[in-house]
C-alpha cells in the first residue's frame, strides 16, 4: 500500500488533548535531560503515555458504567411509568363504570318518581271519578224501593235522583271511560234509572 502523504496524517493537536499537551510540557520542563538522550526521553514519554492511556481507559470505563446505570434507571422508570399508566387506565375504567351505574340509578329513580307521580295522579282522578259515579247504598235503596207516599221517603228519592242525574251527565275523559270499573258503574246507574222510572 502507498504511504499516506504528510498532509493526510493527523496533527499533534488531533492526537493528544489540551490536558495531555500541558502534562507533556510539564514533563519536559521538569525532566533534566539533554536533547541527545533520545532513549531516556522516549522512555519517559512512553511511560507518561501509558499512564495517560490508563487514565483515559479508566475514564471510558467509568463513563460507560454511568451510561449503563442511566440506561438501567431509564428502563426502570419506563417500567414504573407503564405500571402507573396501567393503574390510571384501570382507575378511569372504574370511574366510567361508576358513572354509568350512577346514571342508571338516577334514571331508575327518576322513572320510579314519575311512575309514583302518575299513580298518585291516577288515584286522585279515580277518586274524583268514583265520587261522581258511586251511588251509595242508601240512594240505591231509595231508587229501588223508596217510599213515595211519605214526605221523608220522597225527599230521599229526590236526592237520589239528583245524584243519579249528575252521574249520568258526568264529564268523563275517554281514556277513563274505557275502564271496566267505569263501565260497570255506568251500567248500574242506567239500571237504577230504569228501575226508578218504572216505579213512577
C-alpha positions in Angstrom: 0.0 0.0 0.0 1.1 3.6 -0.7 2.4 5.7 2.2 -0.1 8.4 3.2 1.0 11.9 2.4 2.2 14.2 5.2 -0.8 16.4 4.7 -3.2 13.5 5.4 -1.5 12.5 8.7 -3.2 13.8 11.9 -1.6 16.7 13.6 -0.3 16.6 17.2 -3.3 18.6 18.3 -5.5 15.9 16.9 -3.6 13.1 18.6 -3.5 14.5 22.2 -5.8 16.6 24.2 -5.0 20.0 25.6 -4.7 18.5 29.1 -2.3 15.9 27.8 -0.4 18.6 26.0 0.0 20.5 29.3 1.2 17.4 31.0 3.7 16.8 28.3 5.1 20.4 28.6 5.3 19.9 32.4 7.2 16.7 31.9 9.7 18.3 29.5 10.2 21.3 31.8 10.8 19.1 34.9 12.9 16.5 33.2 16.6 17.2 33.4 17.8 15.7 30.2 19.5 16.8 27.0 18.2 16.6 23.6 20.8 13.9 22.8 19.3 11.5 25.4 16.7 10.3 22.9 16.3 6.9 24.6 15.6 8.4 28.0 13.2 10.9 26.6 11.4 8.2 24.6 11.2 6.0 27.7 9.8 8.9 29.8 7.3 9.8 27.1 6.2 6.1 26.7 5.8 5.8 30.5 3.8 9.0 30.7 1.7 7.9 27.6 0.9 4.6 29.3 -0.3 6.4 32.4 -2.4 8.8 30.3 -3.8 5.8 28.3 -4.7 4.0 31.5 -6.4 7.2 32.8 -8.4 7.5 29.5 -9.4 3.8 29.7 -10.5 4.2 33.3 -12.4 7.3 32.3 -14.1 5.5 29.5 -15.0 2.6 31.8 -16.4 4.9 34.3 -18.3 6.8 31.6 -19.7 3.5 30.3 -20.7 2.5 33.8 -22.5 5.8 34.2 -24.2 5.4 30.9 -25.2 1.8 31.7 -26.6 3.0 35.1 -28.5 5.7 33.4 -29.9 3.2 30.9 -30.9 0.9 33.7 -32.6 3.8 35.6 -34.4 4.8 32.4 -35.6 1.2 31.9 -36.8 1.1 35.5 -38.6 4.4 35.1 -40.2 3.2 31.9 -41.5 0.1 33.7 -42.8 2.2 36.6 -44.5 4.6 34.1 -46.1 1.6 32.4 -47.4 0.4 35.7 -48.7 3.9 36.5 -50.4 4.0 33.1 -52.0 0.6 33.6 -53.3 1.8 37.0 -54.6 5.0 35.5 -56.4 3.1 32.8 -58.0 0.8 35.4 -58.9 3.8 37.6 -60.5 5.5 34.6 -62.4 2.4 33.7 -63.7 2.1 37.3 -64.8 5.7 37.2 -66.5 5.3 33.9 -68.3 2.2 35.2 -69.3 4.0 38.4 -70.6 7.0 36.4 -72.7 4.7 34.2 -74.0 2.9 37.3 -74.9 6.2 39.0 -76.6 7.4 35.8 -78.6 4.1 35.7 -79.6 4.5 39.3 -80.6 8.2 38.7 -82.6 7.2 35.6 -84.3 4.4 37.5 -85.1 6.7 40.4 -86.5 9.3 38.0 -88.6 6.6 36.4 -89.9 5.5 39.7 -90.7 9.0 40.8 -92.5 9.5 37.5 -94.4 6.3 38.0 -95.3 7.3 41.6 -96.5 10.7 40.5 -98.6 9.2 37.7 -100.0 6.6 40.1 -100.9 9.3 42.6 -102.5 11.4 39.8 -104.4 8.4 38.6 -105.7 7.5 42.0 -106.7 11.1 42.6 -108.6 11.1 39.3 -110.2 7.8 40.1 -111.3 9.0 43.5 -112.8 12.1 41.9 -114.5 9.9 39.2 -115.9 7.4 41.7 -117.2 10.3 43.8 -119.3 11.3 40.7 -120.4 7.7 39.8 -120.5 5.8 43.1 -124.2 5.6 44.1 -124.5 5.0 47.9 -126.4 2.0 49.2 -129.0 4.4 50.7 -129.6 6.1 47.3 -129.8 2.7 45.6 -132.3 1.5 48.1 -134.4 4.7 47.7 -134.4 4.4 43.9 -135.4 0.7 44.0 -137.8 0.6 46.9 -138.1 4.2 48.4 -141.4 5.2 50.0 -143.1 7.6 47.6 -146.1 8.1 49.9 -144.2 9.8 52.8 -142.5 13.2 52.8 -139.2 11.8 54.1 -139.3 9.0 51.5 -139.9 11.4 48.7 -137.1 13.7 49.9 -134.7 10.8 49.9 -135.8 9.7 46.4 -135.4 13.3 45.1 -131.8 13.4 46.4 -131.1 10.0 44.9 -132.5 11.1 41.5 -130.5 14.4 41.7 -127.3 12.4 42.3 -128.2 9.9 39.6 -128.7 12.8 37.1 -125.3 14.3 37.9 -123.7 10.8 37.5 -125.3 10.4 34.1 -124.1 13.8 32.9 -120.6 13.4 34.4 -117.9 14.5 32.1 -115.6 11.5 31.9 -112.3 11.5 29.9 -112.3 9.0 27.0 -109.3 7.1 28.4 -111.1 6.7 31.8 -114.4 6.0 30.2 -112.9 2.8 28.7 -112.0 1.4 32.1 -114.0 -1.7 33.2 -114.9 -0.2 36.6 -116.3 2.9 35.0 -118.3 0.8 32.5 -119.7 -1.3 35.3 -120.7 1.8 37.4 -122.4 3.4 34.4 -124.4 0.2 33.8 -125.5 0.2 37.5 -126.6 3.9 37.1 -128.6 3.1 34.0 -130.3 0.1 35.7 -131.2 2.3 38.7 -132.6 4.9 36.3 -134.8 2.4 34.5 -136.0 0.8 37.8 -137.0 4.2 39.3 -138.7 5.3 36.0 -140.8 2.1 36.1 -141.9 2.9 39.6 -143.3 6.2 38.7 
